[in-house]
Amino acid sequence: MNNPESPQHSHAVEPYKPRPKGFINPKIVKLVSFTLVSICLFLCTVLSILAVWDFIVQDDIIWRAFSTMLIVALASWTFNAINERFGD
């Protein structure tokens, strides 16, 4: 009745999972970065569609929007890299 092979008596050791390193929790940093980049991408897509349909006649707005998206994406990536580099 008390079979040591049964799942009830199994004492399998869980593999060691290293704790994520970072000064700020990396999961939170990645979530915020993903959210910021997704919002920028969505806004740039909307602006581009409006420009295609001539609701926006200034081409300068489109290039500024794409430049802003690139800057936000690079800043998020850099912050994530620095957070993981200087973490515990």
C-alpha positions as CSV (number, residue, x, y, z in Angstrom):
1,M,0.0,0.0,0.0
2,N,2.8,2.4,0.7
3,N,4.6,2.2,-2.6
4,P,7.6,4.6,-2.6
5,E,7.2,5.0,-6.3
6,S,3.7,6.4,-6.0
7,P,3.2,10.1,-6.8
8,Q,2.1,10.8,-3.2
9,H,5.5,9.9,-1.8
10,S,7.6,11.4,-4.5
11,H,10.2,13.7,-3.2
12,A,11.6,14.9,-6.5
13,V,13.9,17.9,-6.1
14,E,12.8,20.9,-8.2
15,P,15.6,22.3,-10.4
16,Y,17.3,25.4,-9.2
17,K,15.9,28.5,-10.9
18,P,18.2,31.5,-10.5
19,R,16.5,34.7,-9.3
20,P,16.3,37.4,-12.0
21,K,19.0,40.0,-11.5
22,G,18.3,43.7,-11.6
23,F,18.2,46.7,-9.4
24,I,14.5,47.0,-10.2
25,N,12.5,43.8,-10.8
26,P,13.3,42.8,-14.5
27,K,9.8,41.6,-15.1
28,I,8.4,45.0,-14.2
29,V,11.0,46.7,-16.4
30,K,10.2,44.5,-19.3
31,L,6.5,45.0,-18.9
32,V,6.8,48.8,-18.8
33,S,9.2,48.7,-21.8
34,F,6.9,46.5,-23.8
35,T,3.9,48.7,-22.9
36,L,5.7,51.9,-23.9
37,V,6.9,50.5,-27.2
38,S,3.5,49.0,-28.0
39,I,1.8,52.3,-27.4
40,C,4.3,54.1,-29.6
41,L,3.9,51.6,-32.3
42,F,0.1,51.9,-32.2
43,L,0.2,55.7,-32.3
44,C,2.7,55.6,-35.2
45,T,0.4,53.2,-37.1
46,V,-2.6,55.4,-36.6
47,L,-0.6,58.5,-37.7
48,S,0.6,56.7,-40.8
49,I,-2.9,55.6,-41.8
50,L,-4.2,59.1,-41.3
51,A,-1.3,60.4,-43.5
52,V,-2.1,57.9,-46.2
53,W,-5.7,59.1,-46.3
54,D,-4.6,62.7,-46.3
55,F,-6.0,63.6,-42.9
56,I,-2.5,64.7,-42.0
57,V,-0.9,66.8,-44.7
58,Q,2.4,67.5,-42.9
59,D,5.0,64.9,-43.6
60,D,7.1,66.2,-40.8
61,I,4.7,64.8,-38.2
62,I,5.2,61.2,-39.5
63,W,9.0,61.4,-39.3
64,R,8.8,62.9,-35.8
65,A,6.5,60.2,-34.7
66,F,8.8,57.4,-36.0
67,S,11.9,59.2,-34.5
68,T,10.1,59.4,-31.2
69,M,9.2,55.7,-31.3
70,L,12.8,54.8,-32.1
71,I,14.1,56.9,-29.2
72,V,11.6,55.4,-26.7
73,A,12.5,51.9,-27.9
74,L,16.2,52.5,-27.5
75,A,15.8,54.1,-24.1
76,S,13.7,51.2,-22.9
77,W,16.3,48.7,-24.2
78,T,19.2,50.7,-22.6
79,F,17.4,51.0,-19.3
80,N,16.7,47.3,-19.3
81,A,20.3,46.4,-20.0
82,I,21.6,48.8,-17.3
83,N,19.1,47.5,-14.8
84,E,20.3,43.9,-15.3
85,R,24.0,44.9,-15.4
86,F,24.0,46.8,-12.1
87,G,21.5,44.5,-10.2
88,D,22.4,42.2,-7.4
